[in-house]
Amino acid sequence: MPKFGAHESISGGLENAVLTASALGFDTVQLFSKNSNQWKAKPIDNRSAQKFRDAMSQTGIVSPLIHDSYLINLASPKTELFEKSLAAFHEEIERAAALGVRQLVMHPGSYTEDTEENGLKRIAAAFDTIFQSAPDSVLVLLETTAGQGTNLGYKFEQLAEIIAQSSYPERFGVCIDTCHVFAAGYDISTQKGYDQVMNNFDRILGLERLKAFHLNDSVKGLGSRVDRHTHLGHGTLGVEPFGFIVNDPRLAELPMYLETPKGETEVNGKLLDWDVVNLRTLKSLIK
């Protein structure tokens, strides 16, 4: 059975994301290693790293995943933003390594007023610069995107091109986001469509590259190119596609993380955390 998790808050300490995930019944967790809307953060000291590792040990949470800052844009043609992004992503890898986290997921970037071709080249070159000195214990997961605006990564071919252009192809994996791929035009809403999409992924990138899933329903429809998550079964995807994923034997060992909205909802007269409700939905689909 896949390992289920969710993105949890680090408010009050990095270890709190782990403790929250465990309390909600998850096997794994995704977190930011710092405030996602700020460039700078205090370095992770030994005490903070130890508290994080202790929480992992005490709870049995496995396969933690760090998501990088939303400010980072390695495709930017603007020198100042590109240089800041380069330094910031290098720091993200260092922070993950300090915590003992082995996978770091990121959105490839946006080419803005430049071209797609130049944006992809810029991303690959940025990674080559970063990997020359960044810890090699951390695998970078390129996340599939919805393709909103000039965002790159909404085609499997774009992710393959970044990897192919890099001198360090072994440093990359891929994370599929269900909301994003559907909004990008990959129809996973039927069994036939899902099988075709996964076959295309295998042909273009190779299933061995697939290291994680983000499990989110989509507010907008197929090919909308709009990145807006909602709860499982409450969007245009519906519940059924998540059953295809959790019962796919090729994915049985993969970690899968919810990035659905936070809050509570009433179920049979009781208020329940939405993460708990979405987790129950996932488990109910397992055959």
C-alpha positions in Angstrom: 0.0 0.0 0.0 1.3 3.5 -0.8 2.5 5.7 2.1 0.0 8.5 2.6 0.9 11.9 3.9 0.0 15.6 3.7 1.7 19.0 3.7 1.7 20.2 7.3 2.7 23.4 9.0 6.1 24.0 10.6 4.7 26.7 12.9 6.5 26.4 16.3 9.2 24.2 14.9 10.0 21.8 12.1 9.2 18.8 14.2 5.6 20.0 14.5 4.9 19.0 10.9 5.9 15.5 11.8 3.9 15.3 15.0 0.8 16.7 13.3 1.0 14.2 10.4 1.3 11.3 12.9 -1.6 12.6 15.0 -3.8 12.7 11.9 -2.9 9.1 11.0 -0.5 9.6 8.2 2.6 7.5 7.3 4.6 10.4 5.8 4.7 14.2 5.6 5.6 17.1 3.3 6.8 20.4 4.8 8.6 23.6 4.0 12.0 23.9 5.7 11.4 27.6 6.2 8.8 30.4 5.5 7.9 29.7 1.9 7.3 33.4 1.2 10.7 34.7 2.4 14.1 34.5 0.8 16.1 34.2 4.0 15.8 32.0 7.1 17.9 31.2 10.1 20.2 28.2 9.4 19.0 24.9 10.8 21.0 24.4 13.9 21.9 21.0 15.4 19.2 21.3 18.1 16.4 21.9 15.5 17.7 19.1 13.3 17.8 16.7 16.2 14.2 17.6 17.3 13.1 16.9 13.8 14.9 13.5 13.7 13.6 12.6 17.1 10.0 13.3 16.1 10.5 11.1 13.0 11.9 8.3 15.2 9.2 8.6 17.9 6.2 8.7 15.4 7.4 6.2 12.8 6.8 8.8 10.1 8.9 7.9 7.0 9.9 9.4 3.6 9.5 13.1 4.5 9.5 15.5 1.6 10.5 19.1 1.6 8.9 21.6 -0.8 11.0 24.5 -1.9 10.0 28.2 -1.6 7.5 29.5 -4.0 9.7 32.5 -4.6 12.3 30.5 -6.5 12.4 30.8 -10.3 15.3 29.1 -12.0 13.9 29.9 -15.4 13.8 33.7 -14.9 15.6 35.8 -17.5 16.0 38.6 -15.0 19.5 38.4 -13.6 18.8 39.5 -10.1 15.9 37.1 -9.6 17.8 34.2 -11.3 20.8 34.8 -9.0 18.6 34.9 -5.9 16.8 31.8 -7.0 20.1 30.0 -7.6 21.4 30.8 -4.1 18.0 30.0 -2.5 17.7 26.6 -4.1 21.2 25.7 -3.1 20.3 26.6 0.4 17.1 24.5 0.1 19.2 21.4 -0.6 21.6 22.2 2.3 18.6 22.5 4.6 17.1 19.2 3.5 20.5 17.5 4.0 20.8 19.0 7.5 17.5 17.4 8.4 18.4 14.1 6.8 15.6 14.5 4.2 16.5 12.8 1.0 14.0 14.3 -1.4 13.2 18.0 -2.3 10.3 18.9 -4.6 10.2 22.0 -6.7 8.3 23.8 -9.5 10.7 24.2 -12.5 10.0 27.9 -13.0 8.5 30.4 -15.4 10.2 31.9 -18.5 8.1 35.2 -18.3 9.0 37.4 -21.2 11.6 35.0 -22.7 11.0 31.8 -24.6 10.2 28.3 -23.5 13.4 27.0 -25.0 15.6 29.5 -23.2 13.7 28.9 -20.0 14.4 25.1 -20.1 18.1 25.8 -20.9 18.3 28.2 -18.0 16.8 25.7 -15.5 19.2 22.9 -16.6 22.2 25.3 -16.4 21.1 26.4 -12.9 20.9 22.9 -11.7 24.4 22.1 -13.0 25.8 25.1 -11.1 24.0 24.1 -7.9 24.9 20.4 -8.1 28.6 21.2 -8.4 28.7 22.1 -4.7 25.3 21.1 -3.1 25.1 17.9 -1.0 24.5 14.9 -3.2 22.4 13.1 -0.6 19.2 15.0 -1.8 17.3 14.0 -4.9 15.5 16.9 -6.6 11.9 16.1 -7.7 10.7 18.1 -10.6 7.0 18.6 -10.1 4.5 18.5 -13.0 2.7 21.9 -13.2 -0.6 23.1 -14.5 1.1 25.4 -17.0 -0.5 28.5 -15.8 0.9 31.6 -17.5 4.5 30.9 -18.7 5.1 28.1 -16.1 7.2 25.3 -17.3 6.8 21.6 -16.4 3.3 21.0 -17.6 4.5 18.7 -20.3 6.4 15.5 -19.6 8.6 16.4 -22.5 9.7 19.6 -20.7 10.8 17.8 -17.6 12.6 15.2 -19.8 14.4 18.1 -21.6 15.6 19.6 -18.3 17.0 16.3 -17.2 18.6 15.6 -20.6 20.3 19.0 -20.7 21.8 18.6 -17.2 25.2 17.0 -16.6 23.7 15.4 -13.5 20.7 13.4 -14.6 21.0 11.0 -11.7 20.1 13.9 -9.3 16.5 14.1 -10.6 13.2 12.4 -9.9 9.7 13.5 -10.7 6.6 14.2 -8.6 3.2 14.0 -10.4 0.5 16.3 -9.1 -3.0 15.0 -10.0 -4.6 18.5 -10.1 -1.7 19.9 -12.2 -1.6 17.1 -14.8 -5.4 17.2 -15.3 -5.4 21.0 -15.6 -2.4 20.7 -18.0 -4.5 18.4 -20.3 -3.6 14.9 -19.2 -6.9 13.1 -18.8 -6.6 10.7 -15.9 -10.4 10.8 -15.2 -11.0 7.3 -16.7 -9.1 4.1 -16.4 -8.3 4.2 -20.1 -7.1 7.8 -19.9 -5.0 7.1 -16.7 -3.3 4.1 -18.3 -2.5 6.1 -21.4 -1.0 9.0 -19.4 1.1 6.6 -17.3 2.3 4.8 -20.4 3.3 8.2 -21.9 5.1 9.1 -18.7 7.0 5.8 -18.8 7.9 6.3 -22.5 9.1 9.9 -22.0 10.6 10.0 -18.6 10.6 6.4 -17.3 8.6 5.1 -14.4 11.8 4.7 -12.4 12.0 8.5 -12.2 8.6 8.7 -10.5 9.3 9.2 -6.8 6.1 10.8 -5.3 2.6 11.9 -6.0 0.7 15.0 -4.9 -3.0 13.9 -4.5 -5.3 16.9 -5.1 -8.6 17.3 -6.9 -8.9 20.1 -9.3 -11.4 23.1 -9.1 -11.0 23.7 -12.8 -11.4 21.3 -15.7 -9.3 19.3 -18.1 -6.8 21.5 -20.0 -7.8 24.7 -18.0 -4.1 25.4 -17.2 -5.3 26.7 -13.8 -3.6 25.5 -10.6 -6.3 25.3 -7.9 -6.6 22.4 -5.5 -9.6 21.1 -3.7 -10.7 18.1 -1.6 -10.8 14.6 -3.1 -14.1 14.1 -4.8 -15.1 17.8 -4.6 -13.6 18.9 -7.9 -13.7 18.2 -11.6 -11.6 15.0 -11.3 -13.9 13.3 -8.8 -12.9 10.3 -6.6 -12.4 7.6 -9.2 -9.0 8.6 -10.5 -7.5 8.4 -7.1 -8.6 4.8 -7.0 -6.6 4.1 -10.2 -3.5 5.6 -8.5 -3.7 3.9 -5.1 -4.4 0.5 -6.6 -1.7 0.7 -9.3 0.8 -2.1 -8.3 3.6 -0.1 -9.9 3.1 2.7 -7.3 2.6 0.5 -4.3 5.7 1.8 -2.5 5.5 5.5 -3.4 4.8 8.2 -0.9 1.7 10.3 -1.8 1.0 13.6 -0.2 -2.3 15.7 0.1 -2.0 19.4 -0.6 -5.7 20.0 -0.2 -7.1 23.1 1.7 -6.9 23.0 5.5 -9.8 23.3 7.9 -12.6 21.2 9.3 -15.9 19.8 7.9 -18.9 18.2 9.5 -19.2 14.5 9.1 -22.2 12.7 10.7 -22.6 15.6 13.1 -19.0 15.8 14.1 -16.3 18.3 13.1 -13.4 16.5 11.4 -10.1 17.8 10.1 -10.2 17.8 6.3 -6.9 15.9 6.2 -8.5 13.1 8.1 -11.5 13.1 5.7 -9.3 13.0 2.6 -7.2 10.3 4.1 -10.3 8.2 4.8 -11.3 8.7 1.2 -8.0 7.4 0.0 -8.1 4.3 2.2 -11.7 3.5 1.2 -10.5 3.3 -2.4 -7.9 0.5 -1.7 -9.0 -2.8 -3.1 
